[in-house]
């Protein structure tokens, strides 16, 4: 097996579009020089705006702040040069497809039902989309490994564990085998947006032996920074270097970087919130199990549950009338009349359970 730590992995670099490999990255003013001294190199306004509070928002931010990258690397147990900080996982997905997929030629594999941005980004790029749906195995969903094997080589395989919206997890041994099968052919991307809610370990350690593995992490979910758009793409340094050629020159707003630093500095807060969310999930699952109107329940390993009811639109509308927003998943493959419910605070869980008990007893009383 090729050594994934070798900086000049020719086979890995060769997976990228030739236009990307030939690019000379744009050199921003902040990338060429740090923020010390008189800053007369970036055509910035020399005065901070009103209400700046010391953030120096008149200055362009560091494209990849060293201290934040080091903190993320430490938190996720990887090397600094294996990390690219992005504007949420959405940007990471888009960068991968733009860097590695030639329009009309290269193929992207997805396993619906799954996060919709994989398919959307592939279609925008003009990549050929291959779908191998998950298998409904009753209490949980699972990858159709034989189906994935049957499609042959693809440039990028997008997998999500725990999966959104079904909550199922993928064994690390399955990911390792897919990486081996696709060495020299394509990347295997595992989206771990919900890994903090799971008891499973992150698969980042597999990158040491599988250079074509990419892991997506985010601060939007467990770290409570959805409004800041901080994603983390973890990969072999060769992949990181290719993506840095096409990422925007200043992708990370200064307030978002500061918020990320604060969030990472409070691990006790994160642990406490995860414990409360787990308790509320168990409350909700117990309540849903007792309701005759819930035809199917997938509790999964994330901060949401998925249910099937007789009338998803009716449930969504009634919930909205009662000030509760739920997500209809009926448009997804295999999820007709399915609704995804996020886990909220204890008070929100109580209000939700009370509403559901009224709705499934007498739906008309909740309208």
FENVEN-V465499 format. One record per pair of residues at least 12 apart in sequence whose ideal C-beta (glycine too) atoms are under 7 Angstrom apart, sorted by the first residue. I is the first residue (numbers start at 1). J is the second residue. D is the distance in Angstrom with one decimal. If there is no record, write none. Layout:
# FENVEN-V465499
<<I,J,D> <I,J,D>>
This chain:
# FENVEN-V465499
<<2,211,6.7> <4,207,6.9> <4,208,6.6> <4,209,6.4> <4,210,6.3> <4,211,3.2> <4,236,5.6> <7,237,6.5> <9,211,5.6> <9,236,6.8> <9,238,4.9> <11,184,5.0> <12,211,5.2> <12,212,6.5> <12,236,6.3> <12,238,4.8> <12,239,6.8> <13,238,5.5> <13,242,6.9> <15,100,5.6> <15,155,6.8> <15,186,6.5> <15,187,6.7> <16,99,5.4> <16,100,5.4> <16,242,4.9> <17,99,6.5> <17,100,6.5> <17,102,5.5> <20,99,5.0> <20,242,6.0> <20,245,6.0> <20,246,6.2> <23,245,4.7> <23,246,7.0> <25,244,6.3> <25,245,4.5> <26,249,5.5> <28,60,7.0> <28,63,6.2> <28,249,3.9> <28,250,6.5> <29,41,4.8> <29,42,3.6> <29,60,6.5> <30,42,6.8> <30,60,4.9> <30,62,5.9> <30,63,6.3> <31,63,5.5> <35,59,6.3> <39,59,6.4> <42,60,5.5> <44,58,5.6> <44,59,5.7> <44,60,6.6> <45,58,4.8> <55,254,5.3> <55,255,6.4> <55,258,6.7> <57,254,5.9> <60,250,5.3> <61,250,5.8> <61,252,5.7> <61,253,6.6> <61,254,4.6> <61,257,6.4> <63,249,6.2> <63,250,6.0> <63,251,6.7> <64,85,5.8> <65,252,7.0> <65,257,5.5> <68,85,6.6> <68,257,5.8> <68,260,5.9> <68,261,6.1> <69,83,5.3> <69,85,6.3> <71,264,5.1> <72,85,6.9> <72,232,5.5> <75,264,6.2> <76,202,6.7> <76,204,5.8> <76,217,6.3> <76,232,6.9> <76,234,6.3> <77,204,6.3> <78,204,5.4> <78,234,5.4> <81,237,4.5> <81,240,6.5> <82,207,6.6> <82,234,5.5> <82,235,6.3> <82,236,7.0> <82,237,6.2> <82,240,6.5> <83,232,6.1> <83,234,5.9> <84,233,4.5> <84,240,5.0> <84,243,5.5> <84,244,6.6> <85,230,6.7> <85,232,6.1> <85,252,6.0> <86,231,4.2> <86,233,5.7> <86,251,6.4> <87,229,4.6> <87,231,6.7> <87,251,5.3> <88,218,6.4> <88,220,6.1> <88,229,4.3> <88,231,4.4> <89,191,6.5> <89,193,5.9> <89,216,4.8> <89,218,4.8> <89,231,4.2> <90,117,5.4> <91,231,6.2> <91,251,6.9> <92,216,5.3> <92,231,5.2> <92,233,4.1> <93,117,5.3> <93,118,6.2> <93,121,5.1> <94,121,4.8> <95,243,4.8> <95,246,6.3> <95,247,6.0> <96,156,6.0> <96,187,6.9> <96,189,6.4> <96,214,6.7> <97,121,4.9> <97,122,5.7> <97,125,4.8> <97,127,6.0> <97,156,6.5> <98,125,5.8> <98,246,6.0> <99,242,5.3> <99,243,5.7> <99,246,5.8> <100,155,5.4> <100,156,5.9> <100,187,6.4> <101,125,5.4> <101,127,4.0> <101,155,5.4> <101,156,6.6> <103,125,6.1> <103,126,3.1> <103,127,6.8> <104,126,5.5> <106,127,5.5> <106,128,6.9> <106,155,3.9> <107,127,6.7> <107,128,4.5> <107,130,5.2> <107,154,4.3> <107,155,5.9> <108,122,4.1> <108,127,4.7> <108,129,5.6> <108,130,6.8> <108,154,6.5> <108,155,6.6> <108,156,5.0> <108,158,6.8> <109,130,4.8> <109,132,6.5> <109,148,6.9> <109,151,6.6> <109,154,4.4> <109,157,4.3> <109,158,6.7> <110,129,6.8> <110,131,5.8> <110,158,5.2> <111,132,5.4> <111,133,6.5> <111,134,5.4> <111,143,6.1> <111,159,6.4> <112,131,5.8> <112,133,5.4> <112,332,6.2> <112,333,4.0> <113,134,6.6> <113,165,6.1> <113,166,6.0> <113,329,6.8> <113,332,3.7> <113,333,5.2> <113,334,6.0> <113,335,5.2> <114,160,5.5> <114,163,6.1> <114,164,6.8> <115,160,5.7> <115,164,4.9> <115,191,6.6> <118,158,4.1> <130,151,5.3> <130,154,5.9> <132,144,5.3> <132,147,4.2> <132,148,5.2> <132,151,6.4> <133,333,5.1> <133,334,6.3> <134,166,6.6> <136,334,6.0> <140,168,4.9> <140,298,6.5> <141,163,6.9> <141,166,4.4> <141,168,4.4> <142,168,6.2> <143,170,6.0> <143,174,6.5> <145,174,6.5> <153,185,4.2> <153,186,6.2> <154,186,5.3> <155,186,4.6> <156,186,5.9> <156,187,4.9> <156,189,6.0> <157,178,6.5> <157,182,6.9> <157,186,6.6> <157,188,5.0> <157,189,6.6> <158,189,5.1> <158,191,6.8> <159,188,7.0> <159,189,6.8> <159,190,5.3> <159,191,7.0> <160,191,4.2> <161,190,5.9> <161,192,6.5> <162,194,4.5> <162,197,7.0> <162,198,5.3> <162,300,5.9> <162,301,4.2> <162,302,4.3> <164,193,6.9> <164,194,6.8> <164,302,6.9> <165,304,7.0> <165,306,5.5> <165,329,5.2> <165,332,6.9> <165,340,4.6> <166,298,5.7> <166,300,6.2> <166,306,6.0> <167,298,5.7> <167,299,6.7> <167,300,1.4> <167,301,5.5> <167,302,5.0> <167,304,6.9> <167,306,6.5> <168,300,6.3> <169,198,6.3> <169,200,5.5> <169,301,5.3> <172,203,5.4> <172,206,6.6> <175,188,6.5> <175,190,5.9> <175,203,5.6> <175,206,6.4> <176,206,5.8> <176,210,6.5> <179,206,6.9> <179,210,3.7> <179,212,5.6> <179,213,5.0> <182,212,6.0> <183,212,5.9> <186,212,6.8> <187,212,5.1> <187,214,5.5> <188,212,6.0> <188,213,5.4> <189,214,4.5> <189,216,6.6> <190,203,5.5> <190,215,5.5> <191,216,4.5> <192,215,5.9> <192,216,6.3> <192,217,5.5> <193,216,6.8> <193,218,4.9> <193,221,5.7> <194,221,6.0> <194,302,3.7> <194,303,6.6> <196,221,6.9> <196,222,3.6> <196,274,6.3> <197,222,6.5> <197,274,6.8> <197,301,6.5> <197,302,4.9> <197,303,4.8> <198,301,4.2> <198,302,7.0> <202,215,6.8> <203,215,6.1> <204,234,5.5> <207,234,6.7> <207,235,6.7> <207,236,6.3> <211,236,4.5> <214,233,6.6> <214,235,4.4> <214,239,6.3> <215,234,4.2> <216,231,6.8> <216,233,6.0> <217,232,4.2> <217,234,6.5> <218,231,4.9> <218,232,6.8> <219,260,5.8> <219,263,6.3> <221,303,6.7> <222,270,6.3> <222,274,6.3> <223,263,4.8> <223,270,6.5> <224,263,6.8> <225,259,5.8> <225,260,6.4> <225,263,5.7> <228,256,3.9> <228,259,4.8> <228,260,6.5> <229,256,6.2> <230,256,5.7> <230,260,4.8> <277,303,5.6> <277,343,5.1> <280,343,5.2> <280,344,6.8> <280,346,6.0> <280,349,4.4> <281,343,4.8> <283,349,5.5> <284,305,6.4> <284,343,6.6> <284,349,5.7> <284,352,7.0> <284,353,6.7> <285,299,4.9> <285,305,6.3> <287,353,4.5> <287,356,6.8> <288,305,6.8> <288,307,6.1> <291,356,6.2> <291,357,7.0> <291,360,4.8> <292,360,6.5> <293,309,5.9> <293,310,6.8> <293,360,3.4> <294,307,5.1> <294,309,6.3> <295,308,4.7> <295,309,6.2> <295,310,6.9> <296,308,3.8> <303,342,6.4> <303,343,4.8> <304,340,5.4> <304,341,6.1> <304,342,4.8> <304,343,6.3> <305,341,5.3> <306,329,6.8> <306,338,5.8> <306,340,5.3> <307,338,6.8> <307,339,5.5> <307,341,6.8> <308,337,5.5> <308,338,4.9> <309,337,5.8> <309,339,6.4> <310,337,6.6> <311,337,6.8> <312,328,5.2> <312,330,5.1> <312,337,4.4> <312,338,6.4> <312,339,5.2> <313,328,6.8> <314,363,6.6> <315,339,5.8> <315,359,6.7> <316,328,5.1> <316,339,6.6> <318,359,5.6> <318,363,6.5> <318,366,4.4> <318,367,5.8> <319,355,6.5> <321,366,7.0> <321,367,6.0> <322,355,5.2> <322,366,6.1> <324,352,6.1> <324,355,6.0> <326,339,5.3> <326,341,5.6> <327,339,6.7> <327,340,4.3>>
